[in-house]
Amino acid sequence: MDQGIGVITYPVSDLAQAKTPYRTLLGVEPYTDEAYYVGFRVGDQEIGLDPHGHRKGMTGPVGYWHANDIQTSLQLLLEAGALVQQAVQDVGGRKLIASVKDADGNITGLLQSP
């Protein structure tokens, strides 16, 4: 909420199959290519592919807003009426993510970098 959307993550069923169209579309190779996540960087934007996204309740792409303090940002959104979609979790390297759902079911992510 402090610095705009920095990451957009797409849920995918077949990670290996999904990489090729995104590689072609973005014109770059992934900067990270793991069984749990593939990430591409184009300028300051990150595009991610999450093979577990559908199981996490993702119904489409999720934009992750950079937050300086993810706990405070999450609390403000909950007080404003949002519901927790995914609690704060460390996804490696002290990078924290969380997500909320609005009244229409739209998912918004939060991201705190170390």
C-alpha positions as a LaTeX table, in Angstrom:
\begin{tabular}{lrrr}
\hline
Residue & $x$ (\AA) & $y$ (\AA) & $z$ (\AA) \\
\hline
Met1 & 0.00 & 0.00 & 0.00 \\
Asp2 & 3.04 & 2.20 & 0.37 \\
Gln3 & 4.80 & 1.76 & $-2.97$ \\
Gly4 & 2.33 & 0.44 & $-5.55$ \\
Ile5 & 2.02 & $-2.94$ & $-7.22$ \\
Gly6 & 5.40 & $-4.59$ & $-7.72$ \\
Val7 & 4.41 & $-8.20$ & $-8.34$ \\
Ile8 & 1.60 & $-9.80$ & $-10.30$ \\
Thr9 & 1.24 & $-13.53$ & $-9.74$ \\
Tyr10 & $-0.72$ & $-15.87$ & $-11.98$ \\
Pro11 & $-2.02$ & $-19.24$ & $-10.78$ \\
Val12 & $-1.03$ & $-21.96$ & $-13.24$ \\
Ser13 & $-1.83$ & $-25.67$ & $-13.45$ \\
Asp14 & 1.24 & $-26.75$ & $-15.39$ \\
Leu15 & 4.30 & $-24.71$ & $-14.52$ \\
Ala16 & 6.49 & $-26.16$ & $-17.28$ \\
Gln17 & 3.88 & $-25.44$ & $-19.93$ \\
Ala18 & 3.12 & $-21.94$ & $-18.61$ \\
Lys19 & 6.73 & $-20.72$ & $-18.73$ \\
Thr20 & 7.04 & $-20.66$ & $-22.52$ \\
Pro21 & 4.23 & $-18.19$ & $-23.30$ \\
Tyr22 & 5.34 & $-15.85$ & $-20.48$ \\
Arg23 & 8.96 & $-16.06$ & $-21.61$ \\
Thr24 & 7.80 & $-15.15$ & $-25.13$ \\
Leu25 & 5.45 & $-12.38$ & $-23.98$ \\
Leu26 & 7.94 & $-10.76$ & $-21.61$ \\
Gly27 & 11.05 & $-11.33$ & $-23.73$ \\
Val28 & 13.18 & $-12.42$ & $-20.77$ \\
Glu29 & 14.26 & $-15.61$ & $-19.05$ \\
Pro30 & 13.04 & $-16.27$ & $-15.50$ \\
Tyr31 & 15.27 & $-14.88$ & $-12.76$ \\
Thr32 & 14.06 & $-17.71$ & $-10.53$ \\
Asp33 & 12.78 & $-21.06$ & $-11.73$ \\
Glu34 & 11.75 & $-23.36$ & $-8.90$ \\
Ala35 & 9.12 & $-26.08$ & $-8.58$ \\
Tyr36 & 7.05 & $-23.78$ & $-6.32$ \\
Tyr37 & 7.43 & $-20.47$ & $-8.24$ \\
Val38 & 8.79 & $-19.03$ & $-11.47$ \\
Gly39 & 9.52 & $-15.31$ & $-11.52$ \\
Phe40 & 10.29 & $-12.96$ & $-14.39$ \\
Arg41 & 11.57 & $-9.38$ & $-13.97$ \\
Val42 & 10.82 & $-6.68$ & $-16.50$ \\
Gly43 & 12.12 & $-3.35$ & $-15.24$ \\
Asp44 & 10.73 & $-2.84$ & $-11.73$ \\
Gln45 & 7.84 & $-5.25$ & $-12.36$ \\
Glu46 & 7.84 & $-8.91$ & $-11.38$ \\
Ile47 & 5.55 & $-11.43$ & $-13.04$ \\
Gly48 & 5.21 & $-14.69$ & $-11.14$ \\
Leu49 & 3.74 & $-18.10$ & $-11.90$ \\
Asp50 & 2.40 & $-20.04$ & $-8.91$ \\
Pro51 & 1.61 & $-23.73$ & $-9.46$ \\
His52 & $-0.17$ & $-23.82$ & $-6.09$ \\
Gly53 & $-2.24$ & $-20.68$ & $-6.68$ \\
His54 & $-5.51$ & $-22.42$ & $-7.46$ \\
Arg55 & $-5.28$ & $-24.43$ & $-4.22$ \\
Lys56 & $-4.71$ & $-21.15$ & $-2.34$ \\
Gly57 & $-7.99$ & $-19.79$ & $-3.72$ \\
Met58 & $-6.56$ & $-17.66$ & $-6.52$ \\
Thr59 & $-9.13$ & $-17.35$ & $-9.29$ \\
Gly60 & $-6.97$ & $-15.15$ & $-11.51$ \\
Pro61 & $-3.92$ & $-12.89$ & $-11.34$ \\
Val62 & $-3.18$ & $-11.21$ & $-8.01$ \\
Gly63 & $-1.39$ & $-7.89$ & $-7.75$ \\
Tyr64 & 0.87 & $-7.59$ & $-4.71$ \\
Trp65 & 1.23 & $-4.10$ & $-3.27$ \\
His66 & 4.56 & $-3.29$ & $-1.65$ \\
Ala67 & 4.12 & $-2.51$ & 2.03 \\
Asn68 & 6.71 & $-1.14$ & 4.44 \\
Asp69 & 4.89 & $-2.83$ & 7.35 \\
Ile70 & 2.76 & $-5.76$ & 6.16 \\
Gln71 & 1.13 & $-6.35$ & 9.55 \\
Thr72 & $-0.08$ & $-2.74$ & 9.82 \\
Ser73 & $-1.24$ & $-2.66$ & 6.20 \\
Leu74 & $-3.11$ & $-5.94$ & 6.65 \\
Gln75 & $-4.78$ & $-4.67$ & 9.83 \\
Leu76 & $-5.90$ & $-1.47$ & 8.09 \\
Leu77 & $-7.47$ & $-3.47$ & 5.27 \\
Leu78 & $-9.26$ & $-5.76$ & 7.73 \\
Glu79 & $-10.61$ & $-2.75$ & 9.62 \\
Ala80 & $-11.84$ & $-1.39$ & 6.27 \\
Gly81 & $-13.89$ & $-4.56$ & 5.70 \\
Ala82 & $-11.55$ & $-6.86$ & 3.80 \\
Leu83 & $-11.29$ & $-10.54$ & 4.74 \\
Val84 & $-8.08$ & $-12.53$ & 5.07 \\
Gln85 & $-7.45$ & $-14.70$ & 2.03 \\
Gln86 & $-3.94$ & $-15.73$ & 3.10 \\
Ala87 & $-2.32$ & $-14.83$ & 6.41 \\
Val88 & 1.17 & $-13.34$ & 6.50 \\
Gln89 & 3.79 & $-15.90$ & 5.59 \\
Asp90 & 7.50 & $-15.88$ & 4.86 \\
Val91 & 8.07 & $-17.14$ & 1.32 \\
Gly92 & 11.85 & $-17.24$ & 1.69 \\
Gly93 & 14.60 & $-14.78$ & 2.32 \\
Arg94 & 12.41 & $-12.90$ & 4.85 \\
Lys95 & 10.06 & $-11.80$ & 2.04 \\
Leu96 & 6.55 & $-11.69$ & 3.51 \\
Ile97 & 3.26 & $-11.97$ & 1.64 \\
Ala98 & $-0.41$ & $-11.92$ & 2.60 \\
Ser99 & $-3.66$ & $-11.40$ & 0.74 \\
Val100 & $-7.17$ & $-10.17$ & 1.38 \\
Lys101 & $-10.49$ & $-10.50$ & $-0.36$ \\
Asp102 & $-12.94$ & $-7.62$ & $-0.82$ \\
Ala103 & $-16.75$ & $-7.87$ & $-0.67$ \\
Asp104 & $-16.87$ & $-8.92$ & $-4.34$ \\
Gly105 & $-14.29$ & $-11.67$ & $-3.92$ \\
Asn106 & $-11.43$ & $-9.76$ & $-5.58$ \\
Ile107 & $-8.05$ & $-10.70$ & $-4.14$ \\
Thr108 & $-5.35$ & $-8.14$ & $-3.35$ \\
Gly109 & $-1.90$ & $-9.15$ & $-2.17$ \\
Leu110 & 0.56 & $-7.44$ & 0.13 \\
Leu111 & 4.32 & $-7.88$ & $-0.11$ \\
Gln112 & 7.02 & $-6.79$ & 2.32 \\
Ser113 & 10.59 & $-7.12$ & 1.13 \\
Pro114 & 13.40 & $-7.59$ & 3.64 \\
\hline
\end{tabular}
